[in-house]
Amino acid sequence: MHWISEAHRNSWHVLLDATGLVFGKDRLALALHRPDFVLCTLDNTHDKPSKITCLLVRRKSFDTMGTSA
């Protein structure tokens, strides 16, 4: 997670791939590390198996003028 801070210091946006984490078991401190984008997958293995893949985007990452929204 150190690389997220380093990337931000060098004006890079960060995409964190969290698809390998197990929902309900693994923990990820997004408020601490603050990646710009998070790719995640949620699996439902109950009655109707389904998979949801999503991309979470920090609002600040859309701001091209450098001011916070």
C-alpha positions as CSV (number, residue, x, y, z in Angstrom):
1,M,0.0,0.0,0.0
2,H,3.0,2.3,0.3
3,W,3.0,2.5,-3.5
4,I,-0.3,4.3,-3.5
5,S,1.2,7.2,-1.5
6,E,4.2,7.3,-3.7
7,A,2.1,7.4,-6.9
8,H,0.0,10.2,-5.5
9,R,3.1,12.2,-4.7
10,N,4.2,11.9,-8.3
11,S,0.7,13.0,-9.6
12,W,-0.4,9.6,-10.7
13,H,-3.9,8.2,-10.3
14,V,-4.1,4.8,-8.7
15,L,-6.4,1.8,-9.6
16,L,-6.5,-0.8,-6.9
17,D,-7.6,-4.2,-8.0
18,A,-9.5,-5.8,-5.1
19,T,-11.1,-8.6,-7.0
20,G,-9.0,-11.2,-5.3
21,L,-10.2,-10.3,-1.8
22,V,-12.8,-12.4,-0.1
23,F,-15.9,-10.4,0.9
24,G,-16.6,-10.6,4.6
25,K,-13.1,-12.1,5.3
26,D,-10.5,-9.8,4.0
27,R,-10.3,-6.1,5.1
28,L,-9.1,-3.2,3.0
29,A,-8.7,0.3,4.6
30,L,-9.7,2.5,1.7
31,A,-10.0,5.6,3.9
32,L,-6.3,5.1,4.9
33,H,-4.8,4.4,1.5
34,R,-7.3,6.4,-0.6
35,P,-6.8,4.9,-4.1
36,D,-8.5,6.9,-6.9
37,F,-10.2,3.8,-8.4
38,V,-11.1,0.4,-6.9
39,L,-12.0,-2.6,-9.0
40,C,-14.1,-5.1,-7.0
41,T,-16.1,-8.3,-7.5
42,L,-19.0,-9.5,-5.3
43,D,-20.1,-13.1,-5.6
44,N,-23.5,-14.4,-4.5
45,T,-23.3,-18.1,-4.1
46,H,-26.7,-18.7,-2.5
47,D,-30.0,-19.6,-4.4
48,K,-29.2,-17.6,-7.6
49,P,-25.5,-17.4,-8.2
50,S,-24.5,-14.1,-9.6
51,K,-21.3,-12.0,-9.9
52,I,-21.2,-8.2,-9.8
53,T,-18.1,-6.4,-10.9
54,C,-17.8,-2.7,-10.2
55,L,-15.4,0.2,-10.5
56,L,-15.5,2.6,-7.6
57,V,-14.2,6.1,-8.4
58,R,-13.3,8.9,-5.9
59,R,-15.1,12.1,-6.8
60,K,-11.9,14.0,-6.5
61,S,-10.4,11.9,-9.3
62,F,-12.9,13.5,-11.7
63,D,-11.9,17.0,-10.8
64,T,-9.5,18.2,-13.6
65,M,-9.1,21.8,-12.2
66,G,-7.4,20.7,-9.0
67,T,-10.2,21.9,-6.7
68,S,-12.1,19.5,-4.5
69,A,-15.8,18.9,-5.0
